[in-house]
Amino acid sequence: MLISGGGTTLLNFLDCIEAGTLNAEVPIVISSQPDCKGVERARSAGLECTSIRRPDYEDVATYSEAVFAVLQQHDVDLVTLAGFLNLLRIPDAFALKVLNIHPSLIPAFCGRGMYGHHVHEAVVRRGARVSGCTVHFADNEYDHGPIVIQRSVDIPDGADADQVASLVFEQEKIAYPEAIRRFASGRLIIDGQRTMLDDDTCAAGPSV
């Protein structure tokens, strides 16, 4: 799990694991910020946690190599980005093995510079009546990979960015574990930018 901030999504995963609704374990947490709240929360939960700072590396390529080298050492099946604010170059060995959650309904309010609270502020400025979250496979473009799941929420009249963020996060808590379950099921088929669950084990098409 890769984080940069408070680690609230990490706590949600751990709650789901404890409740038995998510069959997973978190072997390593990597933070881009050594002193963020998420690091404290990860260590309090007894998880192994390390920090890899972007300024310590020359460019995106060398930074990405350092991050994925740690992930390979821990033999992870899936990488989950949860508020991770640094661009990564995903190696071929991890293609379709990196999930990201974005706090809007892609393709709305996404792309470079659109992250975290900036998204909710933009939603409010635009007067959008609906927002939500998107879990998608990460590739080497911003908010671009195949979408696994989306959940929407109606925006009440007069809601501010903080209220929108709270409403959206409630949907994130449902969507991200569900996306992991779909990945782990072995039934997730990817066709270009589309994903679907295969109900026929003999169905053709690339799967993960």
NUTORDREN-179445 format. One record per residue (C-alpha): x, y, z. Coordinates in Angstrom, 1 decimal. Example, Ala and Ser with C-alpha at 12.3 -4.5 7.8 and 13.67 -1.06 7.14 Angstrom:
residues 2
atom u 12.3, v -4.5, w 7.8
atom u 13.7, v -1.1, w 7.1
//
This chain:
residues 208
atom u 0.0, v 0.0, w 0.0
atom u 1.4, v 3.4, w -1.0
atom u 0.4, v 6.5, w 0.9
atom u 1.3, v 10.2, w 1.3
atom u -1.1, v 11.4, w 4.0
atom u -3.4, v 10.4, w 6.8
atom u -3.8, v 6.7, w 6.0
atom u -7.6, v 6.7, w 6.3
atom u -7.9, v 4.2, w 3.5
atom u -5.4, v 2.0, w 5.2
atom u -7.5, v 2.0, w 8.3
atom u -10.6, v 1.1, w 6.2
atom u -8.7, v -1.9, w 4.7
atom u -7.7, v -3.0, w 8.1
atom u -11.2, v -2.7, w 9.4
atom u -12.5, v -4.8, w 6.5
atom u -9.8, v -7.4, w 7.0
atom u -10.7, v -7.7, w 10.7
atom u -14.4, v -7.9, w 9.9
atom u -13.7, v -10.8, w 7.5
atom u -15.1, v -8.9, w 4.5
atom u -11.7, v -8.5, w 2.8
atom u -9.4, v -11.5, w 2.4
atom u -6.1, v -9.7, w 2.2
atom u -3.0, v -8.8, w 4.1
atom u -0.8, v -5.7, w 4.0
atom u 2.9, v -6.8, w 3.9
atom u 4.4, v -3.4, w 3.4
atom u 3.3, v 0.2, w 3.5
atom u 5.4, v 2.7, w 1.6
atom u 5.0, v 6.4, w 2.3
atom u 6.3, v 9.3, w 0.3
atom u 6.3, v 11.4, w 3.5
atom u 8.2, v 10.1, w 6.5
atom u 6.3, v 12.1, w 9.1
atom u 2.7, v 11.8, w 7.8
atom u -0.1, v 10.5, w 10.0
atom u -0.4, v 7.4, w 7.8
atom u 3.0, v 6.2, w 8.9
atom u 2.1, v 6.5, w 12.5
atom u -1.2, v 4.6, w 11.9
atom u 0.6, v 1.9, w 10.0
atom u 3.1, v 1.3, w 12.7
atom u 0.5, v 1.4, w 15.4
atom u -1.3, v -1.4, w 13.6
atom u 1.9, v -3.4, w 13.6
atom u 2.6, v -3.1, w 9.9
atom u 6.0, v -2.8, w 8.3
atom u 6.3, v 0.7, w 7.0
atom u 9.1, v 2.5, w 5.1
atom u 9.4, v 6.0, w 3.6
atom u 10.8, v 6.7, w 0.1
atom u 11.0, v 10.4, w -0.6
atom u 10.8, v 11.7, w -4.2
atom u 13.4, v 14.5, w -3.6
atom u 16.0, v 11.8, w -2.8
atom u 16.0, v 10.6, w -6.4
atom u 17.0, v 12.2, w -9.6
atom u 13.9, v 11.6, w -11.6
atom u 10.7, v 9.7, w -11.8
atom u 12.4, v 6.6, w -13.3
atom u 14.9, v 6.2, w -10.5
atom u 12.3, v 6.9, w -7.9
atom u 9.9, v 4.4, w -9.4
atom u 12.7, v 1.8, w -9.5
atom u 13.3, v 2.3, w -5.8
atom u 9.6, v 1.9, w -4.9
atom u 9.0, v -1.2, w -7.0
atom u 12.2, v -2.8, w -5.8
atom u 10.8, v -2.8, w -2.3
atom u 7.5, v -4.1, w -3.5
atom u 9.2, v -7.0, w -5.3
atom u 11.1, v -7.8, w -2.2
atom u 7.8, v -8.4, w -0.4
atom u 6.4, v -10.4, w -3.3
atom u 3.1, v -8.5, w -3.4
atom u 0.2, v -9.6, w -5.6
atom u -1.4, v -6.1, w -5.8
atom u -0.3, v -2.6, w -5.2
atom u -2.9, v -0.1, w -3.9
atom u -2.4, v 3.6, w -4.2
atom u -4.2, v 5.5, w -1.5
atom u -3.6, v 9.2, w -1.7
atom u -0.1, v 8.6, w -3.0
atom u 0.9, v 11.9, w -4.5
atom u 3.9, v 11.0, w -6.5
atom u 3.9, v 10.0, w -10.2
atom u 5.2, v 6.5, w -10.7
atom u 6.5, v 4.7, w -13.8
atom u 5.0, v 1.3, w -13.6
atom u 7.3, v -1.5, w -14.8
atom u 5.9, v -4.2, w -17.1
atom u 6.0, v -6.8, w -14.3
atom u 3.4, v -4.7, w -12.4
atom u 1.1, v -3.9, w -15.3
atom u -2.5, v -4.4, w -14.3
atom u -1.3, v -5.0, w -10.7
atom u -1.6, v -1.4, w -9.5
atom u -4.9, v 0.0, w -8.4
atom u -5.6, v 3.7, w -7.7
atom u -8.6, v 5.4, w -6.2
atom u -9.6, v 8.9, w -7.5
atom u -12.2, v 11.1, w -5.7
atom u -14.4, v 11.8, w -8.7
atom u -16.2, v 10.0, w -11.5
atom u -13.5, v 9.7, w -14.1
atom u -13.3, v 11.3, w -16.7
atom u -14.7, v 14.2, w -14.8
atom u -12.4, v 16.3, w -12.6
atom u -9.3, v 14.2, w -13.2
atom u -5.8, v 14.6, w -14.7
atom u -2.7, v 16.4, w -13.6
atom u -3.2, v 18.6, w -10.6
atom u -6.5, v 17.1, w -9.8
atom u -6.0, v 15.2, w -6.5
atom u -7.4, v 15.2, w -3.0
atom u -9.2, v 18.3, w -1.9
atom u -8.5, v 20.1, w -5.2
atom u -11.0, v 17.7, w -6.8
atom u -13.8, v 18.5, w -4.3
atom u -13.2, v 22.2, w -4.6
atom u -13.4, v 22.0, w -8.4
atom u -16.7, v 20.0, w -8.1
atom u -18.2, v 22.7, w -5.8
atom u -17.0, v 25.5, w -8.1
atom u -18.5, v 23.9, w -11.1
atom u -21.8, v 23.3, w -9.4
atom u -21.9, v 19.6, w -10.1
atom u -24.9, v 17.8, w -8.7
atom u -23.3, v 14.4, w -8.6
atom u -19.8, v 13.3, w -7.7
atom u -18.2, v 10.0, w -6.5
atom u -15.1, v 7.9, w -6.7
atom u -13.4, v 5.7, w -9.2
atom u -11.1, v 2.7, w -8.7
atom u -9.0, v 2.1, w -11.7
atom u -5.8, v 0.3, w -12.8
atom u -3.0, v 2.8, w -12.8
atom u -0.8, v 3.1, w -15.9
atom u 1.8, v 5.7, w -16.8
atom u -0.8, v 8.5, w -17.5
atom u -2.8, v 10.4, w -14.9
atom u -6.1, v 8.8, w -14.1
atom u -6.1, v 6.9, w -17.3
atom u -6.1, v 3.1, w -16.8
atom u -9.1, v 0.8, w -17.1
atom u -11.9, v 1.5, w -14.6
atom u -12.8, v -1.3, w -12.2
atom u -15.6, v 0.3, w -10.2
atom u -17.3, v 3.7, w -9.7
atom u -19.7, v 4.8, w -7.0
atom u -21.7, v 8.0, w -7.1
atom u -23.2, v 10.4, w -4.5
atom u -25.7, v 13.2, w -4.9
atom u -24.3, v 16.6, w -3.7
atom u -26.8, v 18.5, w -1.4
atom u -27.6, v 22.1, w -2.1
atom u -25.0, v 24.4, w -0.5
atom u -22.5, v 21.6, w 0.2
atom u -18.9, v 22.8, w 0.6
atom u -15.7, v 20.9, w -0.4
atom u -15.3, v 19.4, w 3.1
atom u -18.9, v 18.0, w 3.0
atom u -18.4, v 16.6, w -0.5
atom u -15.1, v 15.0, w 0.6
atom u -16.9, v 13.3, w 3.5
atom u -19.7, v 12.0, w 1.3
atom u -17.3, v 10.7, w -1.3
atom u -15.0, v 9.0, w 1.2
atom u -18.0, v 7.0, w 2.4
atom u -18.3, v 5.6, w -1.1
atom u -14.5, v 5.1, w -1.3
atom u -14.8, v 2.8, w 1.8
atom u -17.1, v 0.6, w -0.2
atom u -15.6, v 0.8, w -3.6
atom u -11.9, v 0.1, w -2.9
atom u -12.4, v -3.1, w -1.0
atom u -14.8, v -4.3, w -3.7
atom u -12.3, v -3.5, w -6.4
atom u -9.7, v -5.6, w -4.5
atom u -12.2, v -8.5, w -4.2
atom u -12.9, v -8.4, w -7.9
atom u -9.1, v -8.5, w -8.7
atom u -8.6, v -11.4, w -6.3
atom u -11.5, v -13.3, w -7.8
atom u -9.5, v -14.1, w -10.9
atom u -12.7, v -13.3, w -12.9
atom u -11.8, v -9.7, w -13.9
atom u -11.5, v -9.4, w -17.7
atom u -10.0, v -6.3, w -19.3
atom u -11.0, v -5.3, w -22.8
atom u -9.2, v -2.1, w -23.7
atom u -10.5, v 0.5, w -21.2
atom u -13.4, v -1.7, w -20.1
atom u -13.5, v -4.2, w -17.3
atom u -16.0, v -6.9, w -16.6
atom u -16.5, v -9.9, w -14.3
atom u -16.4, v -13.2, w -16.2
atom u -19.2, v -15.5, w -15.3
atom u -17.9, v -18.1, w -17.7
atom u -14.5, v -19.5, w -16.9
atom u -14.0, v -20.4, w -20.5
atom u -14.7, v -16.8, w -21.8
atom u -12.0, v -15.5, w -24.1
atom u -10.1, v -12.3, w -23.5
atom u -7.2, v -11.0, w -21.3
atom u -7.8, v -11.5, w -17.6
atom u -6.0, v -10.6, w -14.4
//
